[in-house]
Amino acid sequence: MALYYDSVSKIEANNEVRKQLMGYEPFRPMLLGDQSVSKPTAFLWGDSHAEHFQSFVDQLGKKYQFGALYAGQGGCPPIAAGGRVRFGELEEHCYKTNEQALKTILDSDVEFVFLGGRWAVYTQTTLAENEAGRHIFLGDESDRSESLENNRRVFDKGLEQTIDLLVKNGKTPIVFGQVPSFPFKPSNCLVKRANYRWAAKDNCDAEYEPFKQRYSYASNLLLDLQKKYPEMLIIDIPSLACNGEKCVSSLDERPLYSDNNHINAVGAKAFYETYMRSDASEELKQKLS
């Protein structure tokens, strides 16, 4: 039962009283991090793969005394131009939310902007192995054709424009690397393994190589952007979850995932704690201090 409840944990359901900051639409009013602030001092923007890092940002904000708000739409990358297309038309809820979020960010005096996304989907168009759902296509005003080449053109251009605008307006972009996706639901595997002797030796981790191949284009793009914009930081989530052979489904004996590709609130905290123990966190610690 403990494994199950951890796997479905959400930041909204932890019974913590949180301040609500209105007037920053489309950012949700629930304050993450330091509850003593009267206005947000950071933003978290992206798709559902940004949303599931709320507990990570929450813990970071409590430690370094900043408050943050989240905005985004599922399946919509945080890019400054273009968005998701279907049947040759831009999906309005996607690009309108991004336009409004970017305006709110640039009009504010916040210094830190966290970005998150399921990057490999936008650069490959496909979901994970065994995952039901249609391709995700991107387009802009110049080309809304549904193809891998157009996805990469729109994503590359749009993400660089996002980083460029943030840096030119005095913001520090902090980009979450993508969590690995699984070809099964790892929390189900962990619960089964804990309950049945015949499943005690089941492997609930995933092979690293398929994820590495899917993520390589997006990962290289993020590294290229970091070279061009040294103000940008990357929180390298795959390095915390994967070694050369496998990507884990739990950290510190806590289940990371709520489904095959989203992490739960307990998992986000586990990633936070693992990251903060690593040498890779030193630059971020210095900036936040």
matplotlib code that plots the C-alpha trace (Angstrom):
import matplotlib.pyplot as plt

x = [0.0, 2.9, 4.4, 1.0, 0.3, 3.8, 3.3, 0.1, 1.4, 0.7, 1.9, -1.6, -2.6, 0.1, -2.2, 0.2, -1.5, -0.2, -0.5, -2.5, -1.0, -3.5, -2.9, -0.1, -2.2, -1.8, 0.4, -1.6, -1.9, -0.6, 2.7, 5.7, 8.6, 8.9, 5.4, 6.4, 6.9, 4.3, 5.0, 6.7, 10.5, 10.7, 8.5, 8.2, 7.0, 6.4, 4.2, 3.2, 6.9, 7.5, 4.4, 5.7, 8.8, 6.7, 7.9, 11.5, 11.1, 9.1, 11.9, 14.5, 12.5, 12.1, 15.9, 16.8, 13.9, 12.1, 8.6, 7.5, 4.4, 3.8, 2.1, 1.8, -0.3, 0.2, 1.9, 2.9, 6.7, 7.7, 8.7, 8.4, 7.0, 4.8, 3.2, 1.3, -0.6, -3.4, -5.0, -2.8, -3.9, -2.1, -3.9, -4.9, -4.9, -1.2, 0.3, -2.0, -1.0, 2.7, 2.3, 0.7, 3.2, 6.1, 4.6, 4.0, 7.6, 9.2, 7.0, 8.1, 11.2, 11.9, 15.4, 15.0, 12.8, 12.7, 11.8, 10.6, 9.3, 9.1, 11.8, 12.3, 8.6, 8.9, 12.1, 10.9, 7.1, 6.5, 5.6, 7.4, 7.3, 4.0, 2.4, -1.0, -1.5, -1.0, 2.1, 2.8, 3.5, 4.7, 4.3, 4.3, 2.8, 5.3, 4.8, 2.3, 3.1, 3.2, 6.7, 9.8, 11.8, 9.3, 9.0, 12.7, 12.8, 10.0, 11.4, 15.0, 14.0, 11.4, 13.4, 16.4, 14.2, 12.8, 16.3, 17.5, 14.5, 15.0, 18.7, 18.3, 15.7, 18.0, 16.5, 18.5, 17.0, 17.2, 16.2, 15.2, 16.5, 13.8, 13.0, 13.3, 10.1, 9.3, 7.7, 5.5, 4.2, 7.0, 4.9, 2.7, 5.9, 7.2, 3.9, 3.6, 7.2, 6.6, 3.5, 4.2, 7.0, 6.9, 7.5, 10.3, 13.0, 11.2, 13.3, 11.3, 14.0, 14.2, 17.0, 19.1, 19.9, 16.4, 16.0, 19.5, 18.8, 15.4, 16.8, 20.1, 18.8, 17.2, 20.1, 22.6, 20.3, 20.2, 24.0, 24.5, 22.2, 24.1, 27.3, 25.7, 24.1, 26.4, 23.8, 21.6, 21.8, 20.7, 19.6, 20.7, 17.9, 19.0, 22.4, 20.5, 18.2, 20.4, 23.8, 25.2, 22.9, 19.6, 17.3, 15.9, 12.2, 13.0, 15.5, 16.3, 13.7, 10.9, 9.0, 9.6, 6.8, 3.0, 2.7, 5.2, 6.6, 5.5, 7.1, 5.1, 5.6, 7.6, 9.8, 10.3, 11.6, 13.8, 15.3, 15.8, 17.7, 19.8, 20.7, 21.5, 24.0, 25.8, 28.7, 26.6, 24.4, 27.2, 26.6, 22.9, 23.5, 25.9, 23.4, 20.5, 22.7]
y = [0.0, 2.4, 1.8, 2.4, 5.6, 6.9, 6.1, 8.1, 11.0, 14.6, 17.8, 19.1, 16.2, 16.4, 18.4, 21.3, 24.7, 26.8, 30.5, 31.3, 34.1, 35.5, 37.7, 35.8, 34.0, 31.4, 30.4, 28.5, 30.4, 27.6, 28.8, 26.4, 26.9, 29.6, 30.4, 33.7, 35.6, 37.9, 37.5, 34.8, 35.0, 32.1, 30.4, 26.7, 26.5, 23.6, 20.6, 17.8, 16.9, 20.3, 20.0, 16.7, 18.6, 20.9, 19.0, 19.4, 23.1, 23.3, 21.7, 23.9, 27.0, 26.1, 25.7, 28.9, 31.1, 31.6, 31.1, 29.8, 29.2, 26.6, 27.1, 24.8, 22.4, 18.7, 17.9, 21.5, 22.3, 25.7, 27.3, 31.0, 30.4, 27.7, 24.8, 21.5, 20.9, 18.6, 18.2, 21.1, 23.6, 25.0, 23.9, 27.2, 26.1, 25.1, 28.2, 30.7, 29.4, 29.6, 33.1, 34.3, 32.5, 34.0, 37.5, 37.1, 35.9, 38.7, 41.3, 40.1, 40.7, 37.0, 35.9, 32.1, 30.3, 26.5, 24.8, 21.2, 19.0, 15.5, 16.6, 13.3, 13.2, 16.6, 15.6, 12.1, 12.7, 9.3, 8.2, 5.5, 1.8, 0.1, 3.6, 4.2, 7.6, 9.4, 11.1, 14.6, 17.1, 20.7, 23.5, 27.3, 29.9, 29.1, 25.3, 23.1, 19.9, 16.8, 15.4, 14.6, 17.2, 20.0, 19.0, 19.4, 22.7, 24.2, 22.7, 23.7, 27.3, 27.7, 26.5, 28.6, 31.6, 30.9, 30.7, 33.8, 35.9, 34.8, 35.5, 38.9, 39.9, 39.0, 35.6, 32.5, 29.5, 26.2, 23.3, 19.9, 17.0, 14.5, 11.6, 8.2, 6.6, 2.9, 0.3, -0.7, 0.9, 0.6, 1.2, -1.8, -3.9, -2.7, -3.4, -6.8, -7.6, -6.6, -8.7, -12.0, -14.4, -15.5, -11.9, -11.2, -11.3, -9.3, -6.5, -3.2, -1.1, -0.3, -0.8, 2.4, 2.0, 2.6, 5.8, 7.0, 6.6, 8.4, 11.2, 11.8, 14.5, 16.5, 16.0, 17.3, 20.3, 21.2, 20.9, 23.1, 25.7, 25.7, 26.3, 29.2, 30.6, 29.9, 31.5, 28.4, 25.5, 21.9, 19.6, 16.4, 14.1, 11.1, 11.0, 10.6, 7.8, 5.9, 4.2, 2.6, -0.3, 0.6, 3.4, 2.9, 2.9, 3.8, 5.9, 5.5, 2.7, 5.1, 4.6, 7.4, 7.0, 7.4, 5.9, 4.9, 8.4, 10.8, 10.9, 11.3, 13.9, 11.4, 10.7, 14.4, 14.8, 11.8, 13.3, 16.6, 14.9, 12.8, 15.8, 18.0, 15.3, 15.3, 17.5, 18.6, 20.7, 23.1, 25.7, 25.9, 26.2, 29.1, 30.9, 30.4, 31.5]
z = [0.0, 0.8, -2.6, -4.3, -2.4, -3.2, -6.9, -7.1, -4.9, -6.2, -4.7, -4.4, -2.2, 0.5, 2.9, 3.0, 3.2, 0.3, -0.5, -3.7, -5.8, -8.3, -11.3, -13.1, -15.7, -17.2, -14.2, -11.6, -8.3, -6.1, -4.7, -4.7, -2.4, 0.2, 1.4, 3.0, -0.3, -1.6, -5.3, -7.4, -7.7, -10.2, -12.8, -13.9, -17.5, -19.9, -20.5, -18.1, -17.9, -16.3, -14.1, -12.6, -11.3, -9.1, -6.0, -7.1, -7.5, -4.3, -2.3, -4.0, -3.2, 0.4, 0.7, -1.1, -0.1, -3.4, -4.5, -7.9, -10.0, -12.8, -16.2, -19.2, -21.2, -21.7, -24.9, -25.5, -25.4, -23.9, -27.2, -28.2, -31.7, -33.1, -31.3, -31.7, -34.9, -35.8, -39.2, -40.5, -37.9, -34.9, -31.6, -30.1, -26.5, -26.9, -28.5, -26.8, -23.4, -24.3, -25.7, -22.5, -20.3, -22.1, -21.8, -18.1, -17.6, -19.6, -17.9, -14.5, -12.5, -11.7, -12.3, -12.6, -15.1, -15.0, -18.2, -18.6, -21.4, -22.9, -25.3, -27.1, -28.2, -29.9, -31.7, -32.7, -33.0, -31.4, -27.8, -25.9, -26.7, -25.9, -25.1, -26.7, -28.4, -31.6, -33.0, -31.7, -34.5, -34.3, -36.8, -37.1, -39.4, -42.1, -42.2, -40.5, -42.3, -40.1, -40.4, -38.4, -40.3, -39.5, -35.9, -35.5, -37.3, -35.2, -32.0, -32.6, -33.6, -30.9, -28.0, -29.0, -29.3, -25.8, -24.3, -26.2, -25.0, -21.4, -21.4, -23.1, -20.5, -17.6, -16.8, -16.0, -17.9, -15.9, -18.1, -16.7, -18.7, -19.6, -17.4, -19.1, -20.4, -19.8, -22.0, -19.0, -15.8, -13.3, -10.2, -11.1, -11.3, -8.0, -6.2, -7.7, -6.8, -3.2, -2.8, -4.6, -4.1, -7.7, -8.8, -6.2, -8.8, -11.5, -13.0, -12.8, -14.4, -18.2, -20.7, -21.1, -24.8, -26.3, -24.2, -25.1, -28.8, -28.6, -26.4, -28.2, -30.6, -27.9, -25.5, -28.1, -28.8, -25.1, -24.9, -28.0, -26.5, -23.3, -25.2, -27.0, -23.9, -20.9, -18.6, -19.2, -16.7, -17.4, -14.6, -16.1, -14.9, -17.1, -15.3, -12.0, -13.3, -15.7, -16.0, -19.0, -18.8, -17.2, -16.0, -12.6, -11.5, -7.9, -5.9, -2.2, -2.3, -3.3, -6.6, -9.1, -11.6, -11.7, -15.1, -17.8, -18.3, -15.6, -12.1, -8.9, -6.2, -4.1, -7.1, -7.8, -4.2, -4.7, -7.8, -5.9, -3.1, -5.4, -7.5, -4.5, -3.3, -6.6, -7.7, -10.7, -8.4, -7.4, -10.1, -9.4, -5.7, -6.3, -8.5, -6.1, -3.1]

ax = plt.figure().add_subplot(projection="3d")
ax.plot(x, y, z, "-o")
ax.set_aspect("equal")
plt.show()
